[in-house]
């Protein structure tokens, strides 16, 4: 064995030109694969402007690297040390833009979505869809790249999160700062109501964007209060609202963020994943992740927020994928039937020769040995969506319920 020759090999240099430097956070095999696919999909200029996993190209730092290493003016003191550490460690993957507003269980990493948009060839001005948008990660990432998108979700709370995170990217700094001096009045406005009132009192909030940001902070603090009881709801609201405001202000002042070139996000109230109210061949790309309803009961998880918004949680469960049925067997059968319909709808509204990416976890313990990714592949191929590639990604946050998830690339055949 020639040890000298063996130890001089560098895997990164074998995959990339010497002038490509990856982000220091690229430590997983799936991240390396996504970085390589981005590298092969984008021209040099686009790599600098759009790449999600690359630090620099020919010595020029990427926008993603510069944006997420910029030191903001406002230190968010109200975060716990655990939360602060999480977002600092995830500076390139989760802790940027408005993604940290109301951290949502089961959400995927924004960095992953940015990479997928690049890999499937979505360009500025194109139109993408997430038919199960959750907290709006796909839509926010698309907007940051100048891509237009439609957000669909059966849950009004998910639609609220998506709308708030997007509109906050266009907020006016002075109006936001004014909220800091009104925290008592704002808390009284929401807490004096037993449930959501559509009368917004824009004069108090100064803008609709501020209203929704404050409402989301109120709902977030409500969840904390009902779980911990270690502080009053008002104390928690003040801390959460302050964190929200400084999060948005920090991003708005980032010199590498250009809100004038944001893509547009439309949150569709009329559509659902099983009934997408758009014509055939509408979208240039689709990226989504079906609900992990075998691991997370989303309706129960969001019960406090949904009830404040005036919704019947049990009635909503009856419309949600994977939550209908009297028992586990019935729910599983309904889940597969619903997902077959979702795959048909995705195929219908996707343009020919374009890609849909579905990110799906698998838990054979709760599905009687049935692998969810195999079912999704079967449903999609039956709807004229051919599997082009599959990438296995380990799950860290839900390892007690799911170990891996699959990033499935489907191409709509002509």
N, C-alpha and C positions, 0 to 999 in steps of 0.2 A: 504493500500500500504506500503510495506516495503522499504522505501527510501534508507536505508543503502545498501541493496542487489542490488537495481536497479543501483545506482550510482557507484557501484564497477565494473560493467560490462565494458569490453573494447572490441569493435568490432574487432579490429585488433588481439587481443589475442584469440578471438573466431575462427578466420579464419586461423591464423598462429601459429606455435609453439612460445613459449616465447623467443626463441633465434633468432627470425627473427625481424629485425628492418627495417621499410620502409623509403624511402627517405622523407625528410621534405616537398618536393614539391608534394607529393601524397595527393591531396586535393579533387579530383573529384571522383565520384562513378565509372566511367569507368576505371580510373587509378587503383583503388582498385581491380576491377574485373580482370584487366590484370595482376596485381601483383600476385593475387591468382592463376590465370591460369599458370603463370610462375613457381610459387612455386610448383604446382602440376606436372608440366611437366619436371622439371630439378632435377638432383641429387644435393646433397649439394655442391660438388666441382664445378659443372657447375653453380650453383646459384652464387657462388662467382665470377666466371670468366665471366659470361654472362648476369646475370639478369639486367633488365633495370629499375625496380622500387623499388628494394630492396637496402637498405643502407649497412646492415651487416648481416652475418650469424654466429651465435655462437661467436660474438665479432670480427669476421674477416670482414673488410670492403670489399665491392665488388669492382671489377675493374672499373665499371661504376662510382661509387662514388669517388674513388681515382683519376681516370683520370680527372674528371670534377671539382675537388676541388683543383687540383694542381695549384699553383700560378706561372704563367709564368714570364719570364724575361722581355718581351717587353710589355709596356703599349701602347695600340693603341689609341693615342691622337686624331687621325683624326675622330673618331666616334662622332656623335652628342650625347648629353646627353640622348635623347630619344632612340636612337639605342643602346647605351651602356647599358641603363637600361633594354631594352628588352632582350639582350643576357645574362646579369647577372641574371635576373629573370628566364631565360630559360636555365640556366647552364646545367641542367640534361636532358632537353627536346630538345633544338634546338641549343644552343650556343657552340657546341663543334666540334672538327675535322675540316673539310673543308666545313661544311654545310652552314656557314654564307657567303661564297663567293657568290656574286650575290643573295641576298635574293629574292626568287621567289614567286609571288602571287599564292596561292592555294596549296603550297607544304605542305605535312604532316610532323608531328613531327618525327625526327629520333628516338627518344626514343620509340615511338609507334611501329615503324618498327622493332627495335631490339627485342622488346617484342614479336611481331608476329612471327618472325623467331624462337624464342625459343618455343613458344606455339605450332607451327605446326611441331616441331621436326626436323628442319633443322640442320644438323651437319656440322662440319668443312670438307671441301672438296666436299660437295654437290653442286648441280647446281640449281640456282633459276633464275627466269625471272621476269622482269617488262616490259610488252609490251607497257606501256604508261609512260615512266620513268620520264618525266618532267625534274626536276633539278637533278635527280639521287639519291634521298634519299635512296631508297631501295638498290641500288647497293653499295653505300658507306657503309651503315650499314652492308650489307652482307660481304663486303671486310674486315671490321674491326673485324669480327668474324671468319675470315679465310674461308669464304664461297665464292665459285665462282659464277659469275652471268653474265647474258646477259641483256644489256640495249637496249630497242627499243623505238624509238619515230619518228613520221613523221616529226617533226621540227628539221632542222639542228642545230638551236640555242640550243635546249634542248640537243641534242647529244654533242654539244661543251661544255656545262656546265658540263654534266656528266663526259666526258673525262677529263676535266680540274680538277675537284674536286678530281677525283680518282688519276690521275697522280701526283697531288700536294702532295699526301700522301707519295710519293716515292721521292720527290725532294731532291736535295743536298743542304745543308744549305749554304755552301760557295758560290755556284753559285747564290743562291737566294739573298744573301747579296750584291753581286756585282750589282744587278739590282738597288739598292738604289742610286748608284752613276751615273746611266745612265738614269735617268727619262726623262731628256730633249731630249736625243737622241731617246729614246723609243717612246715618244709622237710624235716626228717628223716622225718617221718611219711609224706609223699608220695614223697620221693626214694628211700626204702628199698624201695619197691615197683616192680617192673618195669612193672606196669600197675595200673590202677585196682582198688581193693578196696572192695567195698560196705560193709565194716565201718567205720563212721564215727567211732568213739571220741568220742562226743558230750561226754564229760567234758573232753577236751582242748580242744574247740572251744567248749563251753558252749551251743551251739545248732546246729540243723541249718542255719539260715541262714548262720551263720559258717563252717560246714564247706564249704558250696557256694561261698561267696565266696572262701575260701582255695583250694579246688580250682581255681576258674576263674583265680585269680591264678597258681597253679602252672602251669597249662596255657598261660597267656599268656606267662609268663616262659620257658617251655620253647621256645615259638616264637621269641622274641627270641634265646635262646641258640643255637639251631640255625642262625639266620640270620647272627648277628654274630660270636660267639666272642670279643668284646672284653672281656667280663666273665664271671665264673663264673655258673653257673646259680643258685647260692645268692645271689650279689650281686644278680642281676636279680630273683629272687623277692622279696627283701627290699624292693627299690624298688617293684616292681609291687604287692605286697600293701599297702605303706604308701599308695601312690597310691589303691588301691581303697578302703581304710578311710577315708581323708580325704575322698574323693569322696562316699561315703555319709554320713559324719558331717556334712559341709558341707550336704548337702541336708536331712538330718533336722533340722538346727537352723534351717533357713530358715523364718521366721515366716509365709510365704505358702504353705507346703506343709502340708496337713492329711492325715496318714496315716490318720486315723479315717474318712475319706470315700473311701478307695480303692475302686475297683471290684475285683472278683475275677477272677483269671486262672487258668484251668485248662489245664495242658499235657497234651494228649491223646497218649498213647503208642500207642493202638490205631489211630488214623486216619492216613491219608495224603491228599495232595491229590487223588489219584485214587480214593480210597475213604474218604469222610468218614462216620464212624460216628455220624451224627445223623439224626433223622427229617426228612422233608420240611417245608419252611416253618418252620424253627427260628430263623433268624437275622434280626435287624433290619437288619443291614448286613454287608458283607464288603469288606475292603480287603486287597489282596495285591499282590505283585510276583513274577512267575515268575523262576526262576533265570536269570542271564545265563550260561548254560552254554557259549555260544559264545565268551564273553569270559573266563570264569573257570571253571576246573575246581575246583569247591568241595571235592570229596573229596580231591584232591591238595593243595589249599590248606590243608585242615585235617588232613592226614595224621598229623602228630605227635600232635595231640590225640586223634584218633579211635583211633589205635593204642594210646595210653596207656589209653584207656577200654575197651580189649579188643575192638575191632571190626575186622572184616575189610574193609579199604578197598575192595578190588576187588569184593567181594560187595555192598557198599553202593552202589558205582557202578552196578551192574546194576539197582538200584531207583530211581535218581535220574533226574529228568527231564533229558533232553538228554545224558546220559552213557552211554546204552546203545548198543551197536553196534560193529562191527568197524572201520568207517571213517567219514569225515565224512558221506558221503551217507546211510549207514544211520542214523547218529545223528540227522541232521536229520529223516529220515522218522519215526523213533521220537519225536522231540521234538514234532512236529506232532500225531502220533496221541495222545500223552500229554496234550498241551494241550487237544485236543478233549474228552478224557475229563474233565479238570479243569474245563473250562467247563460241561459237563453237570452235574457234581457241584455246582458253585457255584450253578447255577440251581435245582437240586433242593432244596438246603437253605436257600435265601434265601426270605424271606416275599414273597408277592405285593405289588406296588406299592412295593417297597423297592429299594435300590441296592447294586450291587457296583461297586467301583472297582478297576481293574487297571492297574498301572503297568508299562509294558513298553518296553524299549529296542529299537532297531532297528539291525541291522548287515547291510546287504545284501552286503557283501564276503564274509561267512562263511555267508550263506544262499543263495548263488546268485542274488542279485537279489530274493529274496522278502522282502517287508516283514512283520516279525513282527506289527506292530500291525494290519495288514490281515487277517492270519490269525486273530488273536484276535477281532477284530470279527466275522468270518465265523462262527467257532465259537460265539460267544456268541449271535449273532442266530439261529443254528440251534437254540439251546437256549432260546429264548423270552426272551432278554435283549436289549432294544433299546438301541442306543447313544443316550444322551441328550446327551452333550457330550464333547469331546476338547480337552485342553490340552497344548501342546507345551512341554516343559521341557528346557533344555540340560543336558547331563551334563558336569561338570567333572573328576571323578576318573577317568573311563574314556575320555577323549576319543581315546586312541589306538585304541580298539576300538569305541566308540559315541559319536556326537555328540549325539544327542537321545534323550529318552524321552517316551512319551505317557501322559498321565493320562486313562484312558478311564472314563467314567461310564456304567454300564449300569443300566437299570431293568427289573425283572422284571414282565412284563405279566400282567394279571389274566386 
